[in-house]
Amino acid sequence: MINNSERTSRYMGRISFTGLLVFLLLYSLPLEIIAETKSSREMPSVMVLNPASELWRDVRQREGSNIGNSQVRGVDSGVLINAYGDTWRKFRMQQLIPIGGSILAGVFILLGIFYMIRGKVPIEGGPSDRKLFRYTTYERMIHWFVASIFLFLAISGLILLFGRPVLIPLMGKEAFSILASACKEGHNLMGPLFLIAVVLIFFRFVRRNIYQRGDLSWLLRGGGIIGSKHVPSNFFNMGEKSMFWLLILVGGLIIASGLVLVFPLFGQGREWMELAHVAHALGALLMIVVIMGHIYIGSVGMEGALEGMTTGYCDLNWAKEHHDHWATEVIERGEDLSNDEVERLRRSEPPGRIQLDLQEHGK
């Protein structure tokens, strides 16, 4: 017979043994989890390949047309992957932006160096007391209309092209995002006005910008800017005529490519828009470089060059030195005026008969 005390001791022993097993089991679990985690960290990871990656890589890299069939109807709806998008992006970031920025900076530096060496080209005989009527009010209005539109488009376009690497470190991302958004909207709104301005310039000045005998000689002799002697020319010299045709031809390219980018109404796909962006940027950079030289000559580069487009009249001595063929014709017709006569004509309301006659010759 087992007494009660033995039964109690056996029962307590079983409980103690069971508790010990439970304790050892719970204690060993964290150790196993830690060991498995540590071993998993030490083991190299296994790359699981996406079975569809090869398929999409073949679709993207295959030659020829990548256009397929789709139930969605629209431009580029049948294109799975635009393989040229990455090519355009790399060209823009790796070539267009750094090379274009270097060219603009280089031209600006060269103009500064040229000014320090050559200085402002003076009127050799000094300003005279007589003027020649050169531009009508309408001609000056459309000139400044083109100039203001072009400057706005150039500045806003340069901000969009070079703004991220240049302006974000200076003004921060938030301020630049507001500026870039305003430039984009303003650029798109003002762009079509540039078309109107170029058309007005073309029809008003095309007759005077036909190349004539002696224009090539002007070009070969540097237009008198590089040498010490002035070169004879007509109403416009070859430099001004060449800038006019660049404005018409390259400006036409800029306008056409801009319309493709702004108005998705011509059935153009992404490839055409990428090409239009490249043409738009390259044409704009070329025109900006040319206009930089034009602004330089009209501001600090040459004495008397800006007067005709601000007042309508130019100095007689300046005209003889830079446009002597035209100046000789005007003087032979007796249309040179004294400064007092010019001032009287400016104040006359309505304009005097003499001014109206001179405007007829200026057409």
C-alpha positions in Angstrom: 0.0 0.0 0.0 1.2 3.4 -1.0 0.5 6.0 1.7 -0.6 9.5 0.9 2.8 11.0 1.4 4.4 8.9 -1.3 1.6 9.7 -3.7 2.0 13.3 -3.1 5.7 13.2 -3.6 5.3 11.3 -6.9 2.7 13.7 -8.1 4.9 16.7 -7.3 7.8 15.1 -9.1 5.8 14.6 -12.2 4.7 18.3 -12.1 8.3 19.4 -11.7 9.5 17.3 -14.6 6.7 18.5 -16.8 7.5 22.2 -15.9 11.2 21.6 -16.6 10.4 20.3 -20.1 8.1 23.2 -20.8 10.8 25.7 -19.6 13.5 24.0 -21.8 11.2 24.0 -24.8 10.3 27.7 -24.5 13.9 28.7 -23.8 15.2 26.8 -26.9 12.7 28.5 -29.3 14.3 31.9 -29.3 17.7 30.4 -29.7 16.6 28.4 -32.8 14.9 31.5 -34.3 18.1 33.6 -33.7 20.2 30.8 -35.2 18.0 30.6 -38.3 18.0 34.3 -38.7 21.8 34.5 -38.4 22.3 31.7 -40.8 19.9 33.2 -43.3 21.9 36.5 -43.1 25.1 34.7 -43.6 23.8 32.7 -46.6 24.0 34.5 -50.0 20.6 35.6 -51.4 19.2 33.8 -54.4 18.1 36.0 -57.3 14.7 34.8 -58.6 14.5 35.8 -62.3 11.3 37.3 -63.6 10.2 34.9 -66.4 8.7 37.9 -68.3 11.9 40.0 -68.2 13.4 38.3 -71.2 10.2 38.8 -73.1 10.0 42.5 -72.5 13.7 42.9 -73.2 13.3 41.3 -76.6 10.3 43.5 -77.3 12.2 46.6 -76.4 15.5 45.8 -78.2 14.2 44.2 -81.4 14.8 46.1 -84.6 12.2 47.5 -86.8 8.7 48.7 -86.0 7.4 48.0 -82.5 3.8 48.8 -83.3 1.3 46.0 -82.5 -2.5 45.7 -82.4 -4.6 47.0 -79.6 -8.3 47.5 -78.9 -7.4 51.0 -77.7 -7.5 53.5 -80.6 -5.1 56.4 -80.4 -1.6 57.6 -81.2 1.0 55.1 -80.0 -1.7 52.9 -78.5 -0.1 49.9 -80.3 3.4 50.6 -79.0 4.4 48.4 -76.0 7.7 50.1 -75.3 9.1 53.3 -76.8 12.7 52.3 -77.3 13.7 55.8 -78.4 12.6 57.4 -75.2 15.7 56.4 -73.3 17.9 57.5 -76.3 16.3 61.0 -76.2 16.7 61.2 -72.4 20.4 60.4 -72.6 20.9 62.9 -75.4 19.2 65.6 -73.5 21.0 65.0 -70.2 24.4 63.9 -71.4 24.9 66.0 -74.5 22.4 68.8 -75.1 22.5 70.3 -71.6 26.2 70.2 -70.9 27.3 71.1 -74.5 24.6 73.7 -75.0 25.5 75.3 -71.7 29.2 75.4 -72.5 28.5 77.0 -75.9 26.3 79.8 -74.4 28.9 80.4 -71.7 31.7 80.4 -74.2 30.0 82.9 -76.5 29.3 85.2 -73.6 32.9 85.0 -72.5 34.2 85.6 -76.0 32.0 88.7 -76.4 33.4 90.0 -73.1 37.0 89.4 -74.3 36.3 90.9 -77.7 34.9 94.1 -76.0 38.0 94.4 -73.8 40.3 94.1 -76.8 38.3 96.0 -79.5 36.2 98.3 -77.3 33.2 100.2 -78.5 33.4 101.0 -82.2 33.1 104.8 -82.4 31.8 107.0 -85.2 35.1 108.0 -86.7 34.0 111.5 -87.7 32.1 111.9 -84.5 28.3 112.4 -84.2 27.1 115.0 -86.8 24.4 117.6 -86.6 22.3 115.8 -89.3 20.1 112.7 -89.3 18.8 110.3 -91.9 15.3 108.8 -91.6 15.8 105.0 -91.3 12.8 103.2 -89.8 9.1 104.0 -89.7 7.1 103.7 -86.5 5.5 100.5 -87.7 8.9 98.9 -88.5 10.2 99.8 -85.1 7.1 98.4 -83.4 7.3 95.0 -85.1 11.1 94.9 -84.3 10.5 95.4 -80.6 7.5 93.1 -80.7 9.8 90.3 -82.1 12.6 91.2 -79.7 10.4 91.1 -76.6 8.7 87.8 -77.5 12.0 86.2 -78.4 13.7 87.3 -75.1 10.8 86.0 -73.1 10.8 82.7 -74.9 14.6 82.4 -74.7 14.7 83.1 -70.9 11.9 80.8 -70.1 13.2 78.1 -72.3 16.7 78.3 -70.8 15.2 78.0 -67.3 13.3 74.9 -68.4 16.4 73.4 -70.0 19.2 74.3 -67.5 17.2 75.3 -64.4 17.4 72.0 -62.5 21.2 71.8 -62.1 21.7 75.6 -61.9 18.7 77.1 -59.9 17.7 74.3 -57.5 20.9 74.7 -55.5 20.3 78.4 -55.3 16.5 78.7 -54.6 15.4 75.2 -53.5 13.1 72.7 -55.1 9.8 74.3 -54.0 10.6 77.8 -55.4 12.1 76.3 -58.6 8.9 74.2 -59.2 6.8 77.3 -59.1 9.2 79.1 -61.4 9.4 76.2 -63.8 5.7 75.8 -63.9 5.2 79.5 -64.7 7.9 79.4 -67.4 6.2 76.3 -69.0 2.8 77.9 -69.1 4.2 81.3 -70.3 6.3 79.6 -72.9 3.4 77.7 -74.3 1.1 80.8 -74.3 3.6 83.2 -75.9 5.0 80.7 -78.4 2.3 81.2 -81.0 2.8 85.0 -80.9 6.4 84.4 -82.1 4.8 83.0 -85.3 2.9 86.2 -85.9 6.0 88.3 -85.2 8.1 86.4 -87.6 5.5 86.7 -90.4 5.3 90.4 -89.8 9.0 90.8 -90.0 9.2 88.7 -93.1 6.7 90.7 -95.2 8.0 94.1 -94.0 11.8 93.5 -94.5 12.2 90.8 -97.0 12.7 93.1 -100.0 15.6 94.9 -98.2 17.3 91.6 -97.3 17.8 90.2 -100.8 21.6 89.7 -101.2 23.3 92.2 -103.5 26.7 92.8 -105.1 29.3 93.7 -102.5 27.7 91.7 -99.7 30.2 88.9 -99.9 33.1 91.4 -99.8 31.6 92.8 -96.6 31.6 89.3 -95.1 35.2 88.5 -96.2 36.5 91.8 -94.7 34.8 91.1 -91.3 32.2 93.9 -91.7 34.7 96.5 -90.4 34.3 95.1 -86.9 37.5 93.1 -87.0 39.6 95.4 -89.2 40.2 99.1 -88.9 38.4 100.2 -92.1 34.7 100.2 -92.7 33.2 98.2 -95.5 30.6 99.7 -97.9 27.1 98.2 -97.7 23.5 99.0 -98.6 20.5 99.6 -96.3 21.3 96.3 -94.6 24.8 94.7 -94.7 25.4 91.0 -95.2 25.6 90.3 -91.5 22.1 91.8 -90.9 20.7 90.0 -94.0 22.1 86.7 -92.8 20.6 87.2 -89.4 17.3 88.0 -91.0 17.3 84.8 -93.0 18.4 82.8 -89.9 15.4 84.3 -88.1 13.1 83.3 -90.9 14.5 79.8 -91.6 15.7 78.7 -88.1 12.8 80.6 -86.5 10.5 78.7 -88.8 12.0 75.4 -87.6 11.6 76.5 -84.0 7.9 77.5 -84.6 7.1 74.2 -86.4 8.7 72.0 -83.8 7.1 74.1 -81.0 3.6 73.6 -82.5 4.2 69.9 -82.6 5.2 69.9 -78.9 2.3 72.2 -77.8 -0.6 71.0 -79.9 -1.1 67.2 -80.1 -3.5 67.7 -83.1 -1.3 66.6 -86.0 -1.3 62.9 -85.2 2.3 62.9 -84.0 3.6 60.1 -81.8 6.3 60.2 -79.2 9.1 59.6 -81.6 8.1 62.7 -83.6 7.8 64.7 -80.5 11.2 63.6 -79.3 12.7 64.7 -82.7 10.7 68.0 -82.5 12.2 68.6 -79.0 15.7 68.1 -80.3 15.1 70.4 -83.3 13.4 73.0 -81.1 16.3 73.1 -78.6 19.1 73.1 -81.2 17.4 75.8 -83.3 16.7 77.9 -80.2 20.3 77.7 -79.0 21.6 78.7 -82.4 19.3 81.7 -82.5 20.2 82.7 -79.0 23.9 82.7 -79.9 23.2 84.9 -83.0 20.9 87.3 -81.0 23.6 87.6 -78.3 25.9 89.1 -81.0 23.1 91.3 -82.3 22.4 92.6 -78.8 26.2 93.2 -78.2 26.5 95.3 -81.4 23.4 97.3 -80.7 24.3 98.1 -77.0 28.0 98.3 -76.1 29.6 97.2 -79.4 29.0 100.1 -81.7 28.2 103.7 -81.3 25.0 104.9 -83.0 23.8 101.4 -83.9 20.8 101.5 -81.7 19.6 105.0 -82.4 17.8 104.1 -85.6 15.6 101.5 -84.0 14.8 103.7 -80.9 14.1 107.0 -82.6 13.7 106.2 -86.3 16.6 108.3 -87.3 20.3 107.5 -87.5 23.4 109.8 -87.5 24.6 110.9 -90.9 28.3 110.0 -90.2 27.3 106.6 -88.8 25.3 105.9 -92.0 28.2 106.9 -94.2 30.6 104.6 -92.4 28.4 101.6 -92.1 25.8 101.9 -94.9 27.4 104.3 -97.3 25.5 103.2 -100.5 22.2 103.8 -98.9 23.4 107.0 -97.2 24.6 108.4 -100.6 21.2 107.7 -102.2 19.4 109.5 -99.3 21.7 112.5 -99.4 21.3 112.8 -103.2 17.5 113.0 -102.7 18.0 115.8 -100.2 16.4 113.9 -97.4 19.0 114.5 -94.7 17.7 116.6 -91.8 19.2 118.7 -89.1 18.8 117.8 -85.5 16.4 120.7 -85.0 14.2 119.5 -87.9 14.1 116.0 -86.5 13.1 117.3 -83.1 10.4 119.4 -84.7 9.0 116.5 -86.6 8.9 114.4 -83.5 6.8 117.0 -81.7 4.5 117.7 -84.5 0.9 116.5 -84.1 0.0 115.1 -86.5 3.4 114.3 -88.1 4.6 116.8 -90.7 4.6 116.3 -94.4 8.3 115.8 -94.5 8.1 112.8 -92.2 5.4 111.3 -94.2 7.4 111.6 -97.4 10.4 110.1 -95.7 8.4 107.1 -94.5 7.3 106.5 -98.0 11.0 106.2 -99.0 11.6 103.9 -96.0 9.0 101.3 -97.1 
